[in-house]
Amino acid sequence: LKENTFAYSLQPSSAVQCTEAGKFAAEHFRNANIIAVKASSKENERAMAFQRGWNEIQSDGKVRIIDFTSLDSNIVLKALKKGANNVLFVASSNEDVVNPLLLALINHKDDYEFTVVGLPTWQYFESIDMEVLENLNTHIFTYVRHNKEEMENFGKFFRKEYLTEPDDAAYQGYDVMMFIGKSFMGRKNPDDKSYNGIFSNYIFPESKAVHENIFITMLKYRDGDLIEVR
């Protein structure tokens, strides 16, 4: 499928999402001290994807990748710079890794400026104080962008038809079928390279292989909630 120009992936991979997050950071946090923190070998791909995204937008400011496997926060603290916005992309979805790192950073909030970029799974963490996330200017990204009115309409139909609540897979399935129906119209490839669904948006760049959605939404913690950042 990777080499199939007729294949479309409507859900962006973890690496693609991290690359797009790197582009977002490069566009919004110029002249920053950029650090990517990874705590296992499995997280190398995410850290390097973020680095690629940053480098695609900015030639200035190299993204340093720091190994946090030992969970020694001093390794990260030594990489911070005073007088600069320290942007830390934390590539871990492990709450036991993220929590101690954020607590170490918040203890130095008066000495450094921080912007933390985290993964979509962070919104489901239970042990991390929301105030800590907000004080560290925490952003997280996701490929979900709900169209609430259309989701409500779909939900009413789904409940009436199947007598149960639709889950995320139902909304995604609806988006897939609508994308196929509206975009292909009997052709091998769609005319449109973007489509706004009810569960997410879909953007497909030109590709000589599989066409993969690159859409992400960046969210920021504010007043105990997540708001979209444009």
N, C-alpha and C positions, 0 to 999 in steps of 0.2 A: 504493500500500500504506500510506503514512503516514496516510491518512485512513480506512482500512478498519478498522472496529471488530471485524471477524471475523479480522483478521490478528494473528499472534503471532510475536514475534522472541525466540527462546530464547537467543540470544547478545547480550548488551548491547553497544551501540556504545561506541566509545572515549570519547565525550562523556558517556554515561551512567555509565560506570565512574568517570570523573574526578569527576563530580558526587557519586557515592556516596562516593568517597574524601574529598571535601571535607566531607561530612556526618560521616564517621568522625573526621576531624581536629578538627572543631568540637566533637564530643562528648567526645573524649579529651584534647585539648590546649587547655584553656581558659586565658585570660589570656596567650596566646602572641603572639609577633611573627610574623605570618603573611606569607609571601612566596611568590609563584608566579613561577617563572623559565621564560621561553620564549626559544628561540634562533632561531626562524624564524616567518614569518607563518603557516605551517601549524599551529603549536603554539598559536596564539591561542585556538582553540576549546577545547582541553584546559584551558588556564589559566583561561579564563572559566567553564568548566564547574565546575572546582574551586572557583572563587570563588562561584558560585551555590550550590553545595552547602553551603559554609561559612555563607553568609548565610542560608540556610534554617533553620539550627539556631541560629546566634549572631547577635545584633544588635550585640554589642560586638566590636571588633577588625576592622578593615577589611583585606581581603586585597590587598596591593600586588602588581601584576604588573610584573615587571622584564624589560626587553629585554636578553638576553644574546647578541645576534647577533654583537657584536664579540669575544666570548669574553674580555672584560676582567673578570677576577674582582673587581677593585676596585669595580665597579658594584654587585655583590652584597654585598660586604663592608661597604660604606658603609651598607647598609640594615639591618645587624645591630644588635641591642640587647643591652647587657650587663645581667645580672640577670633576663633573660627567656628562655624557651624559644623559640629561633628555629626555627620550623617552615618548611621550604623544600619546596614542591612543585615538582619539576623536571619539566617537561612534555616533555622530549626523550627520544627512544629512540636517539639518536645517541651511540655510545660515545665518539667523539672530542670531543663536547661535554660529556658528563657527567663523564668522567674528570678533566679539568683543573679543573673546578669543585669536585669532591669533594676533590681534592688541596689546593686552595686553602683549603677549609673546614677540613680536618684540621690544617693548619698553625696554625689559630687555635683549636684544640680547648680549650686551657687558658684562653682568654679568653672564650669564649662557650659556651652550651649549645645543642646542635643536635638537631633531629629532621628527617630527610630523608624525603620521600615520593616514591617513584619509580614507574615504569611496569612492567607485567608483563614487558616485554622485558629488563629489567635482570638477571633471573635467568640469562640466557644470555650476559651480557657475559663476556669472557675477559681483558681487560687491567686490570680493577679489582680491587684487593686486597680480599679478603674482610674483613680486619681493619679496613680503612678504613670499609667499609660498616657494620660492627658498632659501631665507635667513634663513628660519626655517628648512631647510633640509627636506622638506615635501615629504613623500612617500604616494602614494595611491595604492590600489589594485583593480583588476578587474579579472573576469573569462574569459574575451575576449583576444584572441591572434590571431589577423588577419594573415592569410597567404595571403599576398597581391596579389601574382601572380595568385593563384587559385581563389581568390575572383574576380579578374578582369575577368578571363575566365568564371566563373559562371555568373557574371553580364552581360557579352556580350550575353550569351545564354538566360538569363532571359529576357533581354530587347527585343531581337529578337522574343522570344516566346510569351511574354505577353504584349509588348509595354508599359512597365512601369518600374520604377526603383525598384530593390529588396530592401526590408527593412531588418532589423536584423532578423526578424522572418523567412524570406525566407532562409537566410544563415544558421540559426539554424536548420530549417527543413531539409535542404539538408544534414547537418552533421548527423542528427538523422537517416535519411534513409540510408546514407552511412555506418554509424556505425552498423546498423542492418544488412545490406547486407553483409558487409565484416567480421563482427565479429561472427555473430550467425550461418550463413550458415546452417539453418535447425535445429540447436541445441537449447535447452531451455536456456542455458547460454553461453555467449561468451567465446572463448578460451583466447583471449587477454584481459588484464585488463587495457590497455591504448590504446588510439587512437588519432592521430593528425588530426583534422578536418580543415576546411577552416575558420571557425569563432572562434574556440577555440580548446584547447586540452582537453583530457578527461582521467582522472586517477581514477580507481575504486579500492579502497582497499578491502581486504577480509571482508565480512560482513555476519552476520547471519540474516540480515533484508534487507531492500532496499539498493541497491548499489548506492551510491551518488558520483558524480564527486567531487573531492577535488582540482582540478586544479585552481590556481590563478596566475596572473602575477603581480609582484610588479613594479610600475613605480615611477620615481623620477623627480621632476621639475629641469630642468637645461637649462639655456640660453633661457627661455621663452617657453620651450617645455617639453613634457613628454618623458622620455627615459626608457627603460626596465632595471631593476636592476637584476642581476643574483647572 
